[in-house]
């Protein structure tokens, strides 16, 4: 019985070591690149004055990632936006101050990428976050428009 119990424990440890935990997104990230953001905002219906201001801002990201719970704080001199969610659980998202819409949002893992789907008035809306080295990448999508942002981790 003892030998069988030891074998089961060893098998469990082996399986646990083989499981890869998703990458940790925690940290403070400063924006370095902001491509096609005005076209993205235009596709959302954001007015021209706000678009012109928004593209000049260098928003930072402050991310707290604990297990399946993630808080993404987008910080700029114009306004801040906090998105708090659990992986795989749909939640109502209020985008007041961005494009003033509400949607039902779900964020899931796709390998080591966070993929967000925002179901609402706009088709194909969502984003994908991933990390390459010390850079956080963000692709924003709505309709057929994509914007790419890159952030550098602040140590």
Secondary structure, 3 states (H helix, E strand, C coil): CHHHHHHHHHHHHHHHHHCCCCCCCCEEEEEEEEECHHHHHHHHCCCHHHHHHHHHCCCEEEEEEECCEEEEEEECCCCCEEEEEECCCCEEEECCCCCCCEEEEEEEEECCEEEEEEECCCCCCEEEEEEECCEEEEEEEECCEEEEEEEEEEC
